[in-house]
Amino acid sequence: MSVDGYLDRLKRDGRIVVVGASLAGLRGAETLRDGGFAGTLTMIGDEPYEPYDRPPLSKGVLLGKATADHTALPRRRALDAEWRLGVPASGLDMAAKRVRLADGDEVEYDRLLIATGVRARPWPHEREAALDGVFVLRTRDDATALQKRLADGPRRVFVIGAGFTGSEIASACREREIEVTVAERGAAPLVGALGGVVGEVAAQMQRENGVDLRTGVMVTGLEGDSAGRVRAAHLSDGSSVETDVVVVSLGATRNTEWLAGSGLGAGPRGIACDAGCRAFDIRGIVTDDIFVAGDVARSPHPLFNYQFLSLEHWGNAVTQAETAAHNMLCESVDRRPHMWIPAFWSSQFGVNIKSVGVPSMGTEIIVTQGSLSEHRFAAVYGFQDRVIGAVTFDDARWLPFYQQLIESTAPFPPQFPTVDRRPEGARPVSADFPDPSVPTHGPTVTLSGYSPADRRITFTPGRH
Ligand SMILES: Cc1cc2nc3c(=O)[nH]c(=O)nc-3n(C[C@H](O)[C@H](O)[C@H](O)COP(=O)(O)OP(=O)(O)OC[C@H]3O[C@@H](n4cnc5c(N)ncnc54)[C@H](O)[C@@H]3O)c2cc1C
């Protein structure tokens, strides 16, 4: 029983509002009910759909193996929630504990969970972005529209950006025997997330599978025909590629604009929160009634030098939402920290890619098992003489072992003999990550420093 009975009252007949009705929002809401929350639960989502799963959108859905409307997330339990779908939250009044909706309505809360995720970064030239045949891929509607266009049999698809999503789109195109060109500003696909050594393997995989991969180039413009359909992409090396479909895959933007002026520590890099998922306000003071989870959150992690991590990982969204919901209903001494070890998977060109830890923090890499040239290997990343991340290509069964090394801050390079160690794994080499000040496609893990708010603020301390 809490000291003043507040938590008991909250659980019995309090009001909890969840903004963002997707993976983190749903799993958070389910955990609240599991934890005995019997009060009013309101789920606010700007999309018209109940929570659905995004990873299949760039995989099975683009291949035509599943339709986007069959991606609904399985429910772990009945929710008994009031769903406000198809209407975005447009503002937050922290003092009055009220969420404003774009339709003018307001919803009061005792505790708030923010899980508004990210959205695809659009092509920056508005007129070109509006051409028929130019797509992004983040939502169910995006996937339906793109899959339909792929089914029409385009002559060529042009993908801008070779991060995970762009590479998966290219892979789906090749599997459908559609010609595809990928343009990447960096030196290789996946370099932002996995560095140049592994990026080179990804480049080989693309080329061996018939992708026309152009690296070290920028797209300078998209051209349309007189009917407003895209017909060509122009590149910084002076070349042009004729295409009838362009997929812009330039990473993501965090959905925090609706919080502007609210006083919450929210900005372009996400919403800063403590390890217990409580949001910081712009003064760097932790709030006690506003919690954050999923792609929109950034939180400190002791294993990674207390850097604030922003993670665009499915597993992170689930775990962080569960932790946030647990902490929303308990005393501070019973709260749990969100200490999830980042983990990510992707499948492309028939290869299963998995990573743990934060490879992009690594300065060196060593191939501990298998061989880069066979596209089947495990590699470990080192930072300040310890293991900080690992990646496997078609060798995922070893990942839990590498995760243990990361968790125990094992020395780098690892000193043990490994199964299937090859001569190329004799010593580490530079992991070859691009200069972080140079924009590439966004990695799915972002180290975002210590500042709770990203905007410049004027802070005037109150007089006492
Ligand atoms: C194509 C694709 C493939 C992926 N593949 C993988 C993969 O292979 N492996 C992996 O680990 N991860 C993958 N991911 C990432 C994974 O899907 C995300 O990490 C996960 O969806 C994050 O969940 P979330 O609930 O935090 O955010 P989101 O899923 O982004 O959900 C946030 C929700 O909030 C809504 N919202 C935003 N603003 C407002 C507002 N103001 N008011 C109300 N609602 C709002 C959004 O529209 C959205 O519905 C993939 C993502 C995509 C798009």
Ligand as a Chemical Component Dictionary entry (heavy atoms), coordinates in Angstrom:
data_LIG
# 
_chem_comp.id                   LIG 
_chem_comp.type                 NON-POLYMER 
_chem_comp.pdbx_formal_charge   0 
_chem_comp.three_letter_code    LIG 
# 
loop_
_chem_comp_atom.comp_id 
_chem_comp_atom.atom_id 
_chem_comp_atom.alt_atom_id 
_chem_comp_atom.type_symbol 
_chem_comp_atom.charge 
_chem_comp_atom.model_Cartn_x 
_chem_comp_atom.model_Cartn_y 
_chem_comp_atom.model_Cartn_z 
_chem_comp_atom.pdbx_ordinal 
LIG C1  C1  C 0 9.221  -1.004 -42.778 1  
LIG C2  C2  C 0 9.778  -1.244 -41.406 2  
LIG C3  C3  C 0 10.516 -2.394 -41.145 3  
LIG C4  C4  C 0 11.033 -2.629 -39.866 4  
LIG N1  N1  N 0 11.756 -3.756 -39.652 5  
LIG C5  C5  C 0 12.288 -3.979 -38.423 6  
LIG C6  C6  C 0 13.054 -5.136 -38.175 7  
LIG O1  O1  O 0 13.260 -5.960 -39.067 8  
LIG N2  N2  N 0 13.563 -5.318 -36.917 9  
LIG C7  C7  C 0 13.363 -4.410 -35.899 10 
LIG O2  O2  O 0 13.866 -4.603 -34.771 11 
LIG N3  N3  N 0 12.619 -3.298 -36.119 12 
LIG C8  C8  C 0 12.090 -3.066 -37.350 13 
LIG N4  N4  N 0 11.337 -1.932 -37.565 14 
LIG C9  C9  C 0 11.183 -0.963 -36.473 15 
LIG C10 C10 C 0 9.983  -1.261 -35.581 16 
LIG O3  O3  O 0 8.833  -1.479 -36.339 17 
LIG C11 C11 C 0 9.804  -0.085 -34.632 18 
LIG O4  O4  O 0 10.903 -0.079 -33.756 19 
LIG C12 C12 C 0 8.485  -0.128 -33.852 20 
LIG O5  O5  O 0 7.394  -0.011 -34.718 21 
LIG C13 C13 C 0 8.448  0.999  -32.825 22 
LIG O6  O6  O 0 7.213  1.018  -32.185 23 
LIG P1  P1  P 0 6.633  2.356  -31.517 24 
LIG O7  O7  O 0 5.291  1.966  -31.001 25 
LIG O8  O8  O 0 7.632  2.941  -30.630 26 
LIG O9  O9  O 0 6.506  3.403  -32.708 27 
LIG P2  P2  P 0 5.647  3.368  -34.033 28 
LIG O10 O10 O 0 5.476  1.974  -34.512 29 
LIG O11 O11 O 0 6.259  4.371  -34.947 30 
LIG O12 O12 O 0 4.216  3.888  -33.567 31 
LIG C14 C14 C 0 3.950  5.183  -33.154 32 
LIG C15 C15 C 0 2.487  5.480  -33.429 33 
LIG O13 O13 O 0 2.155  6.753  -32.897 34 
LIG C16 C16 C 0 1.429  7.476  -33.875 35 
LIG N5  N5  N 0 1.543  8.917  -33.609 36 
LIG C17 C17 C 0 2.557  9.754  -33.937 37 
LIG N6  N6  N 0 2.291  11.010 -33.542 38 
LIG C18 C18 C 0 1.080  10.972 -32.936 39 
LIG C19 C19 C 0 0.268  11.956 -32.319 40 
LIG N7  N7  N 0 0.650  13.237 -32.222 41 
LIG N8  N8  N 0 -0.928 11.569 -31.817 42 
LIG C20 C20 C 0 -1.327 10.277 -31.889 43 
LIG N9  N9  N 0 -0.600 9.306  -32.468 44 
LIG C21 C21 C 0 0.601  9.649  -32.983 45 
LIG C22 C22 C 0 2.095  7.040  -35.163 46 
LIG O14 O14 O 0 1.325  7.351  -36.306 47 
LIG C23 C23 C 0 2.188  5.542  -34.911 48 
LIG O15 O15 O 0 0.982  4.892  -35.199 49 
LIG C24 C24 C 0 10.807 -1.678 -38.838 50 
LIG C25 C25 C 0 10.061 -0.515 -39.112 51 
LIG C26 C26 C 0 9.552  -0.297 -40.372 52 
LIG C27 C27 C 0 8.768  0.957  -40.671 53 
# 
loop_
_chem_comp_bond.comp_id 
_chem_comp_bond.atom_id_1 
_chem_comp_bond.atom_id_2 
_chem_comp_bond.value_order 
_chem_comp_bond.pdbx_ordinal 
LIG C1  C2  SING 1  
LIG C2  C3  SING 2  
LIG C2  C26 DOUB 3  
LIG C3  C4  DOUB 4  
LIG C4  N1  SING 5  
LIG C4  C24 SING 6  
LIG N1  C5  DOUB 7  
LIG C5  C6  SING 8  
LIG C5  C8  SING 9  
LIG C6  O1  DOUB 10 
LIG C6  N2  SING 11 
LIG N2  C7  SING 12 
LIG C7  O2  DOUB 13 
LIG C7  N3  SING 14 
LIG N3  C8  DOUB 15 
LIG C8  N4  SING 16 
LIG N4  C9  SING 17 
LIG N4  C24 SING 18 
LIG C9  C10 SING 19 
LIG C10 O3  SING 20 
LIG C10 C11 SING 21 
LIG C11 O4  SING 22 
LIG C11 C12 SING 23 
LIG C12 O5  SING 24 
LIG C12 C13 SING 25 
LIG C13 O6  SING 26 
LIG O6  P1  SING 27 
LIG P1  O7  DOUB 28 
LIG P1  O8  SING 29 
LIG P1  O9  SING 30 
LIG O9  P2  SING 31 
LIG P2  O10 DOUB 32 
LIG P2  O11 SING 33 
LIG P2  O12 SING 34 
LIG O12 C14 SING 35 
LIG C14 C15 SING 36 
LIG C15 O13 SING 37 
LIG C15 C23 SING 38 
LIG O13 C16 SING 39 
LIG C16 N5  SING 40 
LIG C16 C22 SING 41 
LIG N5  C17 SING 42 
LIG N5  C21 SING 43 
LIG C17 N6  DOUB 44 
LIG N6  C18 SING 45 
LIG C18 C19 SING 46 
LIG C18 C21 DOUB 47 
LIG C19 N7  SING 48 
LIG C19 N8  DOUB 49 
LIG N8  C20 SING 50 
LIG C20 N9  DOUB 51 
LIG N9  C21 SING 52 
LIG C22 O14 SING 53 
LIG C22 C23 SING 54 
LIG C23 O15 SING 55 
LIG C24 C25 DOUB 56 
LIG C25 C26 SING 57 
LIG C26 C27 SING 58 
# 
